[in-house]
Amino acid sequence: MDSLLLRLLEDDSSSDEDYDVAAIMLADLAKNEQPNHGGSVQGHKVVRRNKQKGDAKLFDDYFAEEPVFGPVTFRRRFRMSKKLFLRIAGAVEAHCPYFQQRRNAAGDLGHSALKKITAALRMLAYGVPADSLDEALYIAESTIIESLREFVKAVVEVFGEQYLRAPNEEDTSRLMQMGATRGFPGMLGCIDCMHWQWKNCPTAWHGQFTGHFHDPTIILEAVASRDLWIWHAYFGMPGSHNDINVLHRSPLFARLAAGKAPPVNFQVNGHDYTMGYYLADGIYPSWSTFVKTVRNPSSNKTAHFAKVQEAERKNVERAFGVLQSRFAIVRGPARFWDQTTLWHIMTACVIMHNMIIEDERDQPEDFVYDHVGTPVEPEQDEDRIYNFLEMHRKIEDPVAHSQLRDDLVEHLWQLHGQ
């Protein structure tokens, strides 16, 4: 075709009809050679979104001096107060350059930090696909997914040290105070596990991630107090494990075994104890750091103890329920493919859950968990390995477990009589 066009154009004797044919052939050739996309990705069609319109609409709806939607609607849709949201958004924008608004090569202004963070938070709060937010926020699906990944990673890096810390001395004293008011002196919280279904688990991994849920899941081990603050979160174990397998791999007692945990001293029924404990269900081992219920109680004392212990142990179940209600993404099936992203999502949701509790709790000023504190330094001892093994023996002592539970049975029965 190229040679024919060349002859037609170079031949002086060509008629007007020949030139018309040549023009038609040139147009067809240009049409065939024209790419079927407007961007740099083969087959991708460019969508001209009005980014500034999306930014202006979001600002007028929620962040103007007189917004369209008030604080009640903001709290329901963002799962937190506007003050807390702006605090998180400001810290994330300052920490991660991805959220800083910039211009592209053509000089067009990109998406604002508020819009990217809002898109990420809507995915966490509602558990919806990224594409469903395009019409409201004028932001592409790929950009929303990238914003989500960067947002949860930044939240963990910025706020993880403070809001997912192990209890320091002040925290431990407050936890013991809360436990004592419920009839459990020395209690540091309640422990249990939650499964998160992994929809896009690779087929080759289905066996190790599938347990009694008949679908691939990933396990979250958590310790929560009565105010629903989550003090310990260990996420990532395959769903084929049970609570005991997770416990043996969890760092829950690592500080205690290393001698770095704050000291705990309390007295129950005339006996002195030097280690705190957690309320647990029946699958957990009979260790001195766990207090379980009494199966088939045969007396009024044990029946009353079982009733109070099982009621108080539900604090961790309540924490799981509130966490899943606030962030529906951890209630429905996980649609990401890599475990690292899922770990960042779950950890960020736990951190923001604690931040919301701190922001909304109705407690006196001296009861606010706002002090990171300094970890207790272990004593210098040449027999450090021996002390480490001895501490493990005390943690897993079944005799101390039985003695502690019997003392708590008597203690709660005395309180019940009073």
Wavefront OBJ file of the C-alpha trace (Angstrom):
o trace
v 0.000 0.000 0.000
v 2.887 2.350 0.753
v 4.452 1.801 -2.687
v 1.099 2.424 -4.428
v 0.622 5.684 -2.565
v 4.139 6.735 -3.435
v 3.557 6.119 -7.163
v 0.260 7.993 -7.109
v 1.793 11.002 -5.398
v 4.932 11.102 -7.606
v 3.114 10.509 -10.935
v 2.389 13.863 -12.586
v -0.224 12.278 -14.861
v -2.392 11.197 -11.973
v -5.963 12.435 -12.171
v -8.064 14.032 -9.457
v -9.767 10.706 -8.847
v -6.368 9.144 -8.196
v -5.580 11.827 -5.646
v -8.942 11.223 -3.949
v -8.179 7.525 -3.704
v -4.751 8.326 -2.280
v -6.307 10.624 0.336
v -8.761 7.936 1.405
v -5.954 5.396 1.646
v -3.849 7.803 3.741
v -6.772 8.390 6.116
v -7.330 4.668 6.542
v -3.626 4.152 7.141
v -3.521 6.867 9.812
v -6.624 5.448 11.477
v -5.102 1.968 11.645
v -1.832 3.247 13.055
v -3.528 5.416 15.702
v -3.230 3.793 19.193
v -6.480 2.680 20.818
v -5.586 4.317 24.129
v -4.669 7.754 25.359
v -2.192 6.877 28.089
v 1.011 4.921 28.542
v -0.696 1.612 29.374
v -1.771 -0.558 26.461
v -5.556 -0.776 26.291
v -6.064 1.821 29.026
v -8.527 4.604 28.400
v -7.879 7.911 30.110
v -10.745 9.282 32.210
v -10.630 13.050 32.576
v -11.665 13.473 36.192
v -12.269 16.904 37.627
v -9.922 16.585 40.612
v -10.449 20.138 41.817
v -14.209 19.652 41.739
v -13.863 16.574 43.945
v -11.647 18.449 46.408
v -14.047 21.389 46.574
v -17.077 19.148 47.058
v -15.400 17.177 49.867
v -14.314 20.384 51.602
v -17.780 21.961 51.364
v -19.479 18.804 52.595
v -17.367 18.184 55.696
v -14.567 20.676 56.373
v -15.972 24.156 55.658
v -16.898 26.540 58.456
v -20.557 25.692 57.796
v -20.385 22.223 56.238
v -23.288 20.505 54.551
v -23.071 17.544 56.952
v -22.754 18.159 60.667
v -20.645 16.425 63.328
v -23.112 13.551 63.832
v -22.995 12.579 60.163
v -19.227 13.077 60.109
v -18.838 10.732 63.084
v -21.009 8.090 61.456
v -19.255 8.167 58.068
v -15.663 8.646 59.228
v -16.030 6.554 62.424
v -14.377 9.306 64.469
v -14.736 12.972 65.358
v -13.530 15.654 62.978
v -10.893 16.731 65.490
v -9.367 13.259 65.614
v -9.583 12.841 61.846
v -7.734 16.097 61.212
v -5.102 15.069 63.738
v -4.518 11.768 61.951
v -4.611 13.383 58.509
v -2.099 16.070 59.484
v 0.331 13.567 60.992
v 0.060 11.198 58.023
v 0.543 13.998 55.491
v 3.620 15.260 57.322
v 5.070 11.749 57.617
v 4.407 10.372 54.113
v 5.306 12.420 50.993
v 2.714 10.486 48.996
v -0.106 12.490 50.604
v 1.446 15.882 49.944
v -0.419 17.583 47.090
v 1.782 18.113 44.024
v 1.504 19.025 40.372
v 2.096 16.539 37.589
v 4.263 16.981 34.490
v 1.483 18.911 32.740
v 1.205 21.338 35.657
v -2.166 20.026 36.852
v -2.741 19.905 40.598
v -3.125 16.397 41.992
v -5.461 15.012 44.634
v -5.376 16.613 48.067
v -4.334 14.752 51.192
v -7.861 15.051 52.624
v -9.358 13.317 49.603
v -6.808 10.481 49.533
v -7.157 9.858 53.265
v -10.950 10.074 53.052
v -10.964 7.472 50.281
v -8.734 5.152 52.304
v -10.811 5.600 55.453
v -14.062 4.952 53.593
v -12.677 1.629 52.383
v -11.695 0.731 55.949
v -14.986 1.909 57.457
v -17.420 0.447 54.934
v -15.374 -2.393 53.441
v -16.473 -1.385 49.927
v -14.495 -1.934 46.707
v -12.261 0.939 45.673
v -14.130 1.493 42.393
v -17.355 2.371 44.253
v -15.798 5.616 45.552
v -14.886 7.029 42.149
v -18.187 8.777 41.463
v -18.254 10.601 44.811
v -14.577 11.514 45.198
v -13.423 11.729 41.547
v -10.457 9.497 42.189
v -9.374 6.379 40.285
v -9.551 2.863 41.662
v -5.788 2.331 41.455
v -5.142 5.607 43.279
v -7.575 4.656 46.058
v -5.883 1.286 46.575
v -2.468 2.926 46.641
v -3.765 5.545 49.092
v -5.090 2.785 51.348
v -1.750 0.980 51.381
v 0.194 4.147 52.158
v -2.332 5.331 54.754
v -2.378 2.183 56.902
v 1.397 1.938 56.717
v 1.779 5.565 57.836
v -0.715 5.120 60.706
v 1.275 2.162 62.036
v 4.578 4.033 61.776
v 3.313 7.281 63.322
v 0.917 6.109 66.045
v 1.875 2.474 66.653
v 4.374 3.147 69.412
v 1.854 5.034 71.518
v -1.465 3.332 70.779
v -0.312 -0.262 70.487
v 2.144 -0.274 73.353
v 2.438 -2.814 76.112
v 1.219 -1.551 79.512
v 3.747 0.485 81.448
v 3.689 1.011 85.216
v 0.904 3.590 85.141
v -1.161 1.540 82.710
v -0.683 -1.584 84.800
v -1.870 0.151 87.963
v -4.981 1.422 86.145
v -5.733 -2.005 84.722
v -5.396 -3.572 88.153
v -7.679 -0.897 89.549
v -10.313 -1.653 86.917
v -9.986 -5.379 87.585
v -10.298 -4.952 91.337
v -13.554 -3.017 90.960
v -14.962 -6.030 89.063
v -13.817 -8.514 91.688
v -10.615 -9.624 89.947
v -7.599 -8.017 91.645
v -4.444 -8.440 89.567
v -6.330 -8.864 86.270
v -4.673 -7.202 83.260
v -7.364 -7.896 80.675
v -9.048 -10.651 78.692
v -7.484 -12.686 75.896
v -9.004 -14.377 72.855
v -8.543 -14.849 69.097
v -10.505 -13.593 66.073
v -10.434 -14.989 62.516
v -10.413 -12.732 59.423
v -11.463 -14.490 56.235
v -8.934 -14.195 53.394
v -10.899 -14.301 50.141
v -7.906 -13.983 47.822
v -5.670 -16.448 49.612
v -3.402 -18.164 47.040
v -4.689 -21.634 46.168
v -1.420 -23.278 47.203
v -1.866 -21.887 50.738
v -5.492 -22.911 51.290
v -4.530 -25.941 53.355
v -2.561 -24.093 56.009
v -4.965 -21.136 56.218
v -8.166 -23.205 56.431
v -9.422 -24.429 59.791
v -12.836 -24.953 61.314
v -14.216 -21.967 59.358
v -13.947 -23.945 56.073
v -12.467 -20.844 54.396
v -8.931 -19.445 54.515
v -8.552 -17.139 57.516
v -5.860 -15.218 59.359
v -5.891 -15.043 63.164
v -5.735 -11.987 65.406
v -4.808 -12.616 69.054
v -5.763 -9.709 71.278
v -5.912 -8.644 74.919
v -8.569 -6.079 75.777
v -9.589 -4.307 78.965
v -13.076 -3.369 80.124
v -12.951 -0.010 78.331
v -12.319 -1.979 75.074
v -8.744 -0.725 74.723
v -6.703 -3.387 72.915
v -3.358 -3.738 74.695
v -1.936 -6.596 72.697
v -2.492 -7.496 69.036
v -0.677 -10.371 67.343
v -1.852 -10.890 63.763
v -0.726 -13.142 60.957
v -1.008 -16.773 62.067
v -2.738 -19.108 59.553
v -6.319 -20.089 60.314
v -5.492 -23.782 60.678
v -3.991 -23.037 64.118
v -5.977 -22.922 67.334
v -5.614 -20.489 70.225
v -2.920 -22.580 71.925
v -0.730 -22.695 68.809
v -1.047 -18.936 68.440
v -0.205 -18.398 72.111
v 3.040 -20.384 71.850
v 4.201 -18.112 69.018
v 2.847 -14.891 70.468
v 5.121 -12.329 72.184
v 2.504 -11.811 74.910
v 4.762 -12.978 77.753
v 8.090 -12.005 76.189
v 8.547 -8.932 78.388
v 7.499 -10.830 81.497
v 9.939 -13.656 80.807
v 12.755 -11.201 80.098
v 12.136 -9.273 83.315
v 11.056 -6.071 81.554
v 7.390 -6.045 82.549
v 6.201 -3.681 85.287
v 5.947 -5.322 88.724
v 2.550 -6.638 89.774
v 1.788 -7.363 93.420
v -1.644 -8.141 94.806
v -3.321 -10.250 97.459
v -6.330 -12.536 97.138
v -7.862 -14.534 99.997
v -4.779 -14.025 102.155
v -2.274 -15.196 99.496
v 0.293 -12.921 97.812
v 0.892 -12.994 94.034
v 3.563 -11.319 91.924
v 2.272 -11.845 88.374
v -0.820 -10.449 86.720
v -3.246 -12.665 84.851
v -5.717 -12.651 81.966
v -9.223 -14.063 81.837
v -9.437 -16.768 79.166
v -11.783 -19.436 77.865
v -11.382 -23.163 78.337
v -9.005 -23.864 75.432
v -6.131 -21.959 77.022
v -3.618 -23.907 79.147
v -3.725 -23.990 82.938
v -0.993 -21.433 83.540
v -0.596 -19.122 86.494
v -1.146 -16.161 84.132
v -4.611 -17.337 83.028
v -7.842 -17.623 84.970
v -10.439 -19.839 83.317
v -14.006 -20.634 84.218
v -15.148 -23.710 86.141
v -16.790 -26.330 83.972
v -19.864 -27.943 85.471
v -19.754 -26.047 88.786
v -20.969 -28.167 91.689
v -21.466 -25.514 94.375
v -22.900 -22.061 94.733
v -19.415 -20.575 95.053
v -18.081 -22.068 91.838
v -21.342 -21.345 90.005
v -21.127 -17.686 90.994
v -17.461 -17.555 89.977
v -18.202 -19.102 86.583
v -21.010 -16.604 85.991
v -18.857 -13.567 86.853
v -15.751 -14.833 85.001
v -17.637 -15.638 81.809
v -19.401 -12.275 81.889
v -16.169 -10.357 82.430
v -14.277 -12.368 79.812
v -16.685 -11.069 77.170
v -14.811 -7.758 77.211
v -12.466 -9.015 74.509
v -15.442 -10.264 72.470
v -17.000 -6.819 72.798
v -13.745 -5.276 71.623
v -13.755 -7.516 68.540
v -17.359 -6.584 67.832
v -16.720 -2.850 68.122
v -13.581 -3.141 65.983
v -15.510 -4.911 63.222
v -18.405 -2.456 63.466
v -16.135 0.547 63.127
v -14.024 -0.926 60.341
v -16.119 -3.241 58.209
v -13.099 -4.186 56.128
v -11.969 -6.577 58.900
v -15.479 -8.047 59.178
v -15.857 -9.052 55.538
v -13.538 -11.153 53.370
v -10.096 -9.653 52.773
v -9.601 -8.943 49.064
v -5.878 -8.178 49.044
v -3.343 -10.731 47.900
v -0.322 -10.171 50.160
v -0.110 -10.727 53.904
v 1.942 -7.573 54.513
v -0.909 -5.330 53.390
v -3.386 -7.302 55.483
v -1.124 -6.942 58.531
v -0.901 -3.180 58.042
v -4.696 -2.933 57.617
v -5.487 -4.909 60.766
v -2.841 -3.146 62.848
v -3.938 0.302 61.653
v -7.568 -0.504 62.483
v -6.578 -1.574 66.012
v -4.550 1.608 66.468
v -7.376 3.876 65.274
v -9.800 1.877 67.440
v -7.705 2.771 70.485
v -7.444 6.383 69.359
v -11.230 6.626 69.081
v -11.642 5.132 72.564
v -9.213 7.677 74.006
v -10.973 10.514 72.186
v -14.486 9.528 73.265
v -14.103 7.928 76.680
v -15.842 9.594 79.568
v -13.200 9.293 82.241
v -11.464 11.662 84.657
v -8.326 13.375 83.431
v -6.068 11.144 85.514
v -7.535 8.069 83.766
v -6.406 8.940 80.226
v -3.883 6.620 78.567
v -1.688 9.320 77.113
v 1.679 8.511 78.628
v 4.004 6.188 76.740
v 6.269 5.713 79.720
v 9.652 4.111 80.021
v 10.028 0.331 79.936
v 11.346 -1.326 83.055
v 15.006 -2.219 82.605
v 15.959 -5.745 83.653
v 18.374 -6.158 86.503
v 21.936 -7.064 85.625
v 22.423 -10.680 86.619
v 25.005 -13.230 85.601
v 22.352 -15.959 85.777
v 20.064 -14.274 83.263
v 19.352 -17.501 81.369
v 18.460 -19.268 84.596
v 16.118 -16.439 85.579
v 14.526 -16.547 82.120
v 13.787 -20.265 82.405
v 12.611 -19.867 85.995
v 10.185 -17.149 84.956
v 8.825 -19.391 82.210
v 8.299 -22.116 84.788
v 6.342 -19.706 86.993
v 4.238 -18.535 84.053
v 3.284 -22.111 83.125
v 2.786 -23.346 86.696
v -0.514 -25.306 86.858
v -0.445 -25.458 90.668
v -0.375 -21.666 90.932
v -3.195 -21.545 88.363
v -5.425 -23.747 90.536
v -4.526 -21.851 93.711
v -5.281 -18.484 92.109
v -8.639 -19.655 90.794
v -9.634 -21.116 94.164
v -8.693 -17.851 95.869
v -10.742 -15.872 93.348
v -13.705 -18.181 93.935
v -13.583 -17.369 97.644
v -12.966 -13.675 96.997
v -15.937 -13.294 94.657
v -18.160 -15.272 97.002
v -17.280 -12.911 99.853
v -18.068 -9.901 97.672
v -21.330 -11.531 96.652
v -22.239 -12.001 100.322
v -21.470 -8.388 101.111
l 1 2 3 4 5 6 7 8 9 10 11 12 13 14 15 16 17 18 19 20 21 22 23 24 25 26 27 28 29 30 31 32 33 34 35 36 37 38 39 40 41 42 43 44 45 46 47 48 49 50 51 52 53 54 55 56 57 58 59 60 61 62 63 64 65 66 67 68 69 70 71 72 73 74 75 76 77 78 79 80 81 82 83 84 85 86 87 88 89 90 91 92 93 94 95 96 97 98 99 100 101 102 103 104 105 106 107 108 109 110 111 112 113 114 115 116 117 118 119 120 121 122 123 124 125 126 127 128 129 130 131 132 133 134 135 136 137 138 139 140 141 142 143 144 145 146 147 148 149 150 151 152 153 154 155 156 157 158 159 160 161 162 163 164 165 166 167 168 169 170 171 172 173 174 175 176 177 178 179 180 181 182 183 184 185 186 187 188 189 190 191 192 193 194 195 196 197 198 199 200 201 202 203 204 205 206 207 208 209 210 211 212 213 214 215 216 217 218 219 220 221 222 223 224 225 226 227 228 229 230 231 232 233 234 235 236 237 238 239 240 241 242 243 244 245 246 247 248 249 250 251 252 253 254 255 256 257 258 259 260 261 262 263 264 265 266 267 268 269 270 271 272 273 274 275 276 277 278 279 280 281 282 283 284 285 286 287 288 289 290 291 292 293 294 295 296 297 298 299 300 301 302 303 304 305 306 307 308 309 310 311 312 313 314 315 316 317 318 319 320 321 322 323 324 325 326 327 328 329 330 331 332 333 334 335 336 337 338 339 340 341 342 343 344 345 346 347 348 349 350 351 352 353 354 355 356 357 358 359 360 361 362 363 364 365 366 367 368 369 370 371 372 373 374 375 376 377 378 379 380 381 382 383 384 385 386 387 388 389 390 391 392 393 394 395 396 397 398 399 400 401 402 403 404 405 406 407 408 409 410 411 412 413 414 415 416 417 418
